[in-house]
Amino acid sequence: MQNLPATELPLIGDKDSTPDVVDGLAFAKLYGEPLFKLPNDLYIPPDALEIFLEAFEGPLDLLLYLIRKQNFNILDIPMAQVTLQYLEYVEQIRKHNLELAAEYLLMAAMLIEIKSRMLLPLKKSDENNEAEDPRAALVRRLLEYEQMKLAAYELNAMPQLGRDFLHAQVFIEQNTILHWPQVDVTDLQAAWADIMKRAKLVSHHKISREELSVREHMSGILRRLQSAKFVEFADLFDPSKGAPVVVVNFVALLELAKETLIEITQAEAFAPIYVRLAYTPN
């Protein structure tokens, strides 16, 4: 959409300048019917002109538009003319959207300040150099903005995926002979080592029930004591048969002592413990 300055925008209160018939052609259609003349009771909302007011991207964009449209030298801006046109545009914005005008009013204040400084005599600096032009800072901002705007246009003109083109996807079926890679000896060794490593992680522990009889061990202890007068306590146990057998054997020994079938003796403290059959008088 072409950006229009404020001086070219029609206002709501102006007299309707639309001709009754434009070259005999309808300028619009209403419910499919050609419309050659605007109705007298047509209501145009106040916000209808906002599309023109918001066409500029900011104060610098508007200022650059005014300069380029009238072919002003950006390095020698006629501040009086530019400021006047800028203020006219800002006045139109202020009537319709005060929030939007705030940013433009700040630039208007800057333009008025630059214009005022240009009316004063220039002062030379301490080093007898020429004083800087009050428009220099504004010119630098305009040039930088114009460069960024042109760069943005160039980037936008470049083809973009999804907007200007799409990726082509084509399925091609190929009937080719598969060539399997050669297997090295080291590869086989590594594979075998991995299998052995996993095999060690999988182990089975089988629990079986072993029948142990206290009575059988009692009989075995009595048979052992019959062949000897005294038997040392430690000799009655065989640790190689496992802890369950030793425990049952010890329980059997306690049962025999409880039934007074054996005697457990010790000569003195910390001396070896001996076991013998109980003495039975004739």
C-alpha angles and dihedrals in degrees: 000000000000114000114234125201121234093259090062098047117102114232125225094243097049121110114268107258095182110123119236092241126016108212089317091292128119113246093200144009125231115196088339094308120116115249117210099169135033113249115250092232094050110139118212111194117230092243092059092097095053091093088066095041093051094044090098117075094220146318094297090052092052093045092049090049092053092049097046095043093057093039094241118169105253090211091055106035116184094229096192095059096038093048092049093051092044092052091050090055092046090051089058091049092049092056093055108028120015094181091055090048095057094079092045092049090057090056090046090056089051092051092050090050092051090048091051093049091051090058091059122080113265117251122215119230125244092266091058090249122143114271117253116260110253088228094057097092092047092048091052091051092048093049092048091047092049091051092051091046092051090047089051091051091050092049091048090050091057115098111267128203111249094016105055102012143006133217112264114230117196126173112217118188112210124193104202135150113257115235111204117210121251116261116228126211091245089056090056091048092051092048092049092048090052091052092050091049091054092045091058090054091058109069132158126215114196118200117203129186116240120201110226120180121202090201092056091052090048089055092048092052091050091050089049093051093048092066095051135040095219128015122190113244095238092052091065091068131069109201091188090073091064138253097288092058092046091051094049090047090053091049089051090052091052091049090053091050090048091053089047092239093127137029126222111206139178126188096212142340115306089007121132115282116235132195126206139163115277116262113249118191117229 
